[in-house]
Structure formats: structure tokens, C-alpha cells
Amino acid sequence: MKPKSVPVPGIAAQWRATLAEGIFAIENPPWDDAWRLSIGYHRDLVSPVPQPSHVLHLAAARLASASHYLSLHGPARQFARRLGFQLLPEKL
């Protein structure tokens, strides 16, 4: 007689369970404030200029009091370093 197979929960079910347990919390950043801050950042940018979406994410990270910034995009990394973020990965 074969043992009964135990169903393995899918990734979506695991994610919902993790959220329900409070292990992770999802918060929306203040996008309006981030948008205004990124406009201010654009005034100070010099070449190479990151794409606007990268600048918006940097502004949201700043407003969220993040200490690290993960990016593989060279210009965004340079600007993040100027803003005082610790970069991840540390080296490309």
C-alpha cells in the first residue's frame, strides 16, 4: 500500500499565511510625497541621470527611513550613494 501524498501548499498560499501571521507587513509608501521629493532631486542631478522611476523609488526609500538600497543600475547606485544609502550588492 502506497503512503498518501501530502499536498504541498503553493507559494501564494504560503505568502498569504505569512501575511496572516504578521511575519511580513505591507505598507504603501507616501507616493505623493515621494513624487514631490523626486522632483526636487531631479533639479540637483548631474550626468549620468537615473531613470525617473529609480529616482522615485529612492525618494520613497528616503521617506521610509531606509538605510540600504538594492539596485543593479549604475546611475541609480551613484545617486543613492550621494544620498547616503548603503548599497546592495556592495559591488557589481
VOBA-1610 file (N, C-alpha, C; in pm, whole numbers, padded with zeros to 5 digits, always signed):
BEGIN
Met+00084-00118+00000Met+00000+00000+00000Met+00089+00124+00000Lys+00060+00216-00088Lys+00135+00342-00101Lys+00093+00439+00009Pro+00193+00513+00064Pro+00154+00618+00159Pro+00084+00731+00085Lys-00008+00794+00154Lys-00081+00906+00094Lys+00014+01024+00077Ser+00002+01090-00037Ser+00085+01208-00058Ser+00022+01327+00014Val+00109+01405+00073Val+00064+01524+00144Val+00076+01641+00048Pro-00033+01714+00025Pro-00024+01827-00068Pro+00068+01936-00012Val+00150+01986-00099Val+00241+02095-00063Val+00172+02226-00100Pro+00162+02318-00004Pro+00094+02444-00038Pro+00174+02524-00141Gly+00103+02590-00227Gly+00167+02673-00329Gly+00227+02798-00267Ile+00308+02866-00345Ile+00376+02987-00297Ile+00275+03094-00257Ala+00164+03105-00330Ala+00063+03206-00297Ala+00001+03176-00161Ala-00027+03048-00134Ala-00085+03011-00005Ala+00015+03036+00108Gln+00141+03006+00084Gln+00244+03032+00185Gln+00255+03182+00213Trp+00249+03263+00107Trp+00259+03408+00123Trp+00141+03461+00204Arg+00020+03415+00173Arg-00099+03459+00246Arg-00089+03419+00393Ala-00038+03299+00420Ala-00024+03253+00558Ala+00079+03339+00633Thr+00187+03374+00565Thr+00291+03457+00627Thr+00235+03596+00659Leu+00158+03652+00569Leu+00095+03782+00594Leu-00005+03772+00710Ala-00083+03664+00712Ala-00183+03647+00817Ala-00118+03634+00955Glu+00000+03573+00960Glu+00071+03557+01088Glu+00138+03687+01132Gly+00147+03784+01044Gly+00211+03910+01079Gly+00362+03907+01068Ile+00416+03807+00999Ile+00561+03799+00980Ile+00607+03911+00888Phe+00529+03939+00786Phe+00555+04050+00696Phe+00437+04146+00703Ala+00465+04271+00683Ala+00360+04371+00675Ala+00383+04453+00549Ile+00278+04478+00479Ile+00289+04555+00356Ile+00233+04694+00381Glu+00314+04793+00355Glu+00271+04931+00370Glu+00299+05004+00239Asn+00208+05086+00200Asn+00229+05167+00081Asn+00306+05292+00121Pro+00411+05322+00045Pro+00483+05446+00076Pro+00397+05567+00041Pro+00429+05681+00097Pro+00354+05803+00063Pro+00395+05851-00076Trp+00329+05798-00179Trp+00371+05823-00317Trp+00366+05971-00354Asp+00267+06044-00305Asp+00259+06187-00338Asp+00380+06262-00284Asp+00417+06231-00161Asp+00535+06295-00103Asp+00662+06252-00175Ala+00669+06124-00211Ala+00786+06074-00283Ala+00797+06141-00420Trp+00682+06162-00484Trp+00682+06229-00614Trp+00739+06371-00603Arg+00693+06444-00502Arg+00743+06581-00482Arg+00892+06581-00450Leu+00937+06487-00368Leu+01078+06479-00333Leu+01162+06442-00455Ser+01112+06352-00539Ser+01188+06313-00659Ser+01199+06430-00757Ile+01098+06516-00763Ile+01108+06635-00848Ile+01220+06725-00798Gly+01229+06740-00666Gly+01338+06817-00608Gly+01473+06754-00637Tyr+01480+06620-00632Tyr+01605+06551-00664Tyr+01646+06577-00808His+01549+06579-00900His+01581+06600-01042His+01650+06733-01066Arg+01619+06831-00984Arg+01682+06962-01001Arg+01831+06957-00973Asp+01874+06862-00887Asp+02013+06854-00845Asp+02094+06748-00919Leu+02032+06676-01011Leu+02100+06566-01078Leu+02202+06614-01180Val+02310+06540-01187Val+02411+06561-01291Val+02430+06427-01362Ser+02493+06430-01474Ser+02513+06310-01554Ser+02602+06210-01480Pro+02575+06082-01485Pro+02463+06015-01551Pro+02335+06023-01467Val+02226+06051-01533Val+02099+06070-01465Val+02023+05938-01460Pro+01980+05895-01340Pro+01898+05774-01331Pro+01763+05795-01397Gln+01699+05686-01434Gln+01565+05694-01489Gln+01470+05748-01382Pro+01365+05818-01422Pro+01272+05877-01324Pro+01216+05777-01224Ser+01188+05654-01268Ser+01133+05555-01174Ser+01234+05521-01065His+01362+05520-01098His+01464+05494-00997His+01470+05608-00896Val+01459+05729-00944Val+01462+05845-00854Val+01340+05844-00763Leu+01224+05805-00817Leu+01103+05796-00736Leu+01119+05691-00627His+01178+05577-00660His+01198+05473-00559His+01300+05516-00453Leu+01401+05591-00495Leu+01495+05644-00397Leu+01427+05742-00303Ala+01338+05824-00357Ala+01264+05919-00273Ala+01174+05844-00174Ala+01107+05739-00221Ala+01022+05660-00132Ala+01106+05592-00024Ala+01224+05543-00061Ala+01313+05480+00037Ala+01358+05582+00141Arg+01387+05704+00097Arg+01428+05809+00189Arg+01315+05840+00287Leu+01192+05851+00238Leu+01078+05881+00323Leu+01047+05767+00420Ala+01084+05645+00382Ala+01061+05529+00469Ala+01176+05509+00567Ser+01273+05600+00565Ser+01391+05593+00653Ser+01473+05467+00629Ala+01479+05423+00503Ala+01561+05306+00470Ala+01709+05342+00483Ser+01788+05243+00520Ser+01932+05265+00532Ser+02007+05205+00413His+01945+05107+00346His+02008+05037+00235His+01924+05053+00109Tyr+01992+05042-00004Tyr+01922+05050-00133Tyr+01978+04941-00224Leu+01891+04855-00275Leu+01931+04748-00364Leu+01906+04791-00508Ser+02013+04791-00587Ser+02000+04829-00727Ser+02117+04774-00806Leu+02091+04741-00930Leu+02196+04699-01023Leu+02220+04807-01129His+02147+04917-01119His+02153+05025-01217His+02259+05127-01174Gly+02363+05141-01253Gly+02477+05225-01219Gly+02443+05367-01178Pro+02371+05444-01261Pro+02338+05581-01223Pro+02254+05590-01096Ala+02161+05496-01077Ala+02080+05497-00955Ala+02167+05468-00833Arg+02264+05377-00849Arg+02355+05346-00739Arg+02439+05468-00701Gln+02489+05540-00803Gln+02570+05659-00775Gln+02488+05763-00698Phe+02364+05783-00741Phe+02280+05882-00675Phe+02242+05836-00535Ala+02213+05706-00519Ala+02181+05651-00386Ala+02299+05670-00291Arg+02419+05651-00340Arg+02538+05671-00257Arg+02548+05817-00215Arg+02521+05910-00309Arg+02524+06053-00276Arg+02420+06089-00172Leu+02307+06016-00170Leu+02201+06041-00073Leu+02231+05976+00062Gly+02338+05897+00069Gly+02376+05836+00195Gly+02329+05694+00219Phe+02272+05630+00118Phe+02230+05491+00133Phe+02350+05397+00127Gln+02341+05287+00199Gln+02437+05179+00183Gln+02385+05092+00070Leu+02472+05059-00025Leu+02429+04991-00146Leu+02435+04839-00132Leu+02336+04775-00191Leu+02333+04631-00204Leu+02311+04597-00350Pro+02382+04502-00407Pro+02502+04442-00352Pro+02612+04547-00339Glu+02707+04520-00250Glu+02811+04619-00225Glu+02894+04647-00349Lys+02921+04546-00429Lys+02997+04562-00553Lys+02925+04490-00665Leu+02931+04547-00783Leu+02872+04481-00900Leu+02975+04400-00973
//
